[in-house]
Amino acid sequence: MRTLNLGILAHVDAGKTSLTERLLYAAGVIDEIGSVDDGSTRTDSLALERQRGITIKSAVVSFVVGDVAVNLIDTPGHPDFIAEVERVLSVLDGAVLVVSAVEGVQPQTRVLMRTLRRLSIPTLVFVNKIDRRGAHDDEVLAAVTAKLTPGAVAMGSVRQLGGPAAAFTPYGADDPAFGSRLVDLLAAHDDALLAAFVADETRISYPRLRESLAAQTRRARVHPVYFGSAITGAGTGELMAGITELLPAAEGDTQAPLSGTVFKIERGAAGEKIAYARLFSGAVRTRERLRFGRAGAAAARDTGDGGTQEGEAAEVSEVSEVSEGKVTAISVFDRGAAVRSSAVGAGQIGMLWGLGDIRVGDALGAPRANGPDGPGGQHFSPPTLETVVVPRRPDDRGALHLALTQLAEQDPLIGLRQDERRQELSVSLYGEVQKEVIQATLADEFGVDVTFRETTTLCVERPVGTGAAVEVIDKDANPFLATVGLRIQPAPAGSGVEFRREVELGSMPYSFMKAVEETVHETLRQGVHGWQVIDCVVTLTHSGYWARQSHAHAVFDKSMSSTSGDFRHLTPLVLMTALLRAGTVVHEPMHHFRLDIPADTFGTLLPVLARLRAIPRTPRPEGGAYVLEGVVPAARVHELEMSLPTLTHGEGVLETAFDHYEPVVGAVPERPRTDHNPLHRKEYLVRVQRRVGVGRAD
């Protein structure tokens, strides 16, 4: 039986969870359709999801259609939970994008479709709610074509639109107009079809058109559009047929080397960690010892004393930060439920128990180059907001830290950050709704009542010049048995942090090299002004160590032998010196905005945009409205959202997304520094400040 891993995506309230229920019902998995309003749906299992009527966490269910086993993943629709959607995209074979026939194409719909097209994920569009008053078909189809994809093609027509008897009638071989539209659309990417059409258009058979339609849908060049209603079931049978005919089944060889990715972490009833993983090749079996970790440079086997033994070759794998664990249990998805299995193979999604150190985004075996566990894995913008979480009861500080740590396991982008000196915990956010959900989750699941400080913007630092520093072992009061020299220099925007070496890899044990590289990335979480440093190249220019030594007839002596700890302590000191010499500029996040506003409100809106430091481009008319695009500081987006209904008589539509970083205008915001390594950071920064004469060392 073939397997298809299918994502259901939509703007919030477009009806994707209701569609999931309808598909499960039609496949015979459930006997009664659940209601989002009543909190009885299969995929919204969290108490908070049932209370609020929105999807917060992705959920996996399965059903069978013909010879295809479908693993259906229901995703959140609210933009504050876009990180959950991002993790799901990496495991999909295809997707259904749900659009409301009443509200039409909405801001989040456009964000999702842009990403689906960029990743070439085969996608069907389902226009839901055709039974609702105010529903449109032709207008929505035109908006899908204009705003989402020029490759849209309607697969049928709607009768009795806007009422409970609304129905979807699929086009077939006896509809020449549909055949003509297919030829026009498909011939642009099918030279053989074009040649056949030019030779004799009457000889192109309908099966030949369907074959080309399926092939181009699987290449994400064409996006078939279905209409229907998840509530009445109209059009859902045709959609299910389209899913099995037009979307590609999972591929993979169970005998090939293991390759997979972890896209979700949750805790079981006993607090045990459960990892949801999609396998692209190979297989995982119970009682098997599994290696997993982040993609990147190689990893070395440590000897236990902080270094590798002299003359011993380091064992190198394809992922860094390698961990290992024994798989104690496996579940796979079968006809709506997760059932225990002895193994999970290529193409399948499995739940794995026993891997205590596993994290979201970890690669199982060899990471994929285009996956989230490989280079360039992030598909959506990073969080741009931050807030401090404060327990109402001071005695709950420890419980709060534990609870937020577990939430960070499930969503690494919340960026848990601890300020040791101020005894404060901060989290990163996409929006205010996410803050409310975190607050409710902490209260309901962990019994910790919290409040939040005012939300602030997450800035970043970029180096403006080149700086270098070196500390030599046993010289200049260097307290560590290590030599480290580092140079930092700017890199192109969006390139992240790159670590390079000018020293030979074999010049010292690999674990020491790895300690330097890992500590560089950790240290750059806070720069001169306390913000994360991005877009730079850090080069290891000098290295040195003292080999394993001991006094006569004695055991290994750490006081006269270098360890990884020496390099982990020294690297931040050298790097901060180099960074202070290079200098940094603080940048704030900027959002691209698109405003659809009535023409008569344009003059009223412009002064408000100027006050918010927005930079609009030249507006363009669309019908009786104006479309205005530009950029605005992320810190002012919420204010713009709040003022828009009043300024536009409730008719304005705002779409925003992170675009880029720009240097801060005016006073440079300082971020309270945390002491990642309290043994030396504060004392050394004072020393660095005296030596370099710039920067701050609080």
Secondary structure, DSSP 8 states (H G I E B T S, - for coil): -EEEEEEEEESTTSSHHHHHHHHHHHTTS-SS---TTTT--SS--SHHHHHHTS--S-EEEEEEETTEEEEEEE---SGGGHHHHHHHHTT-SEEEEEEETTTBS-HHHHHHHHHHHHTT--EEEEEE-TTSTT--SHHHHHHIIIII-TTEEE-EEEESTTSTT-EEEE--TT-HHHHHHHHHHHTTT-HHHHHHHHH-GGG--HHHHHHHHHHHHHTTS-EEEEE--TTT-TTHHHHHHHHHHHS------TTS--EEEEEEEEE-TTS-EEEEEEEEESEEETT-EEEEEEESS------SSSS--TT------SEEEEEEEE--EEEEEETTEEEEESEEETT-EEEEES-TT--TT-EEES--TTSTTSTT---S----EEEEEEESSGGGHHHHHHHHHHHHHH-GGG--EEETTTTEEEEEES-HHHHHHHHHHHHHHH---EEE---EE--EEEE-S-EEEEE-TTSTT--SSEEEEEEEEE--TT--EEEEESS-GGGS-HHHHHHHHHHHHHHTTS-TTSSEE-SEEEEEEEEEE--S--STT----GGGS--HHHHHHHHHHHHHHHHHHH-EEEEEEEEEEEEEEEGGGHHHHHHHHHHTT-EE---EEETTEEEEEEEEEGGGHHHHHHHHHHHTTT--EEEEEEEEEEE--SS--------SSTTTHHHHHHHHHHHH--S---
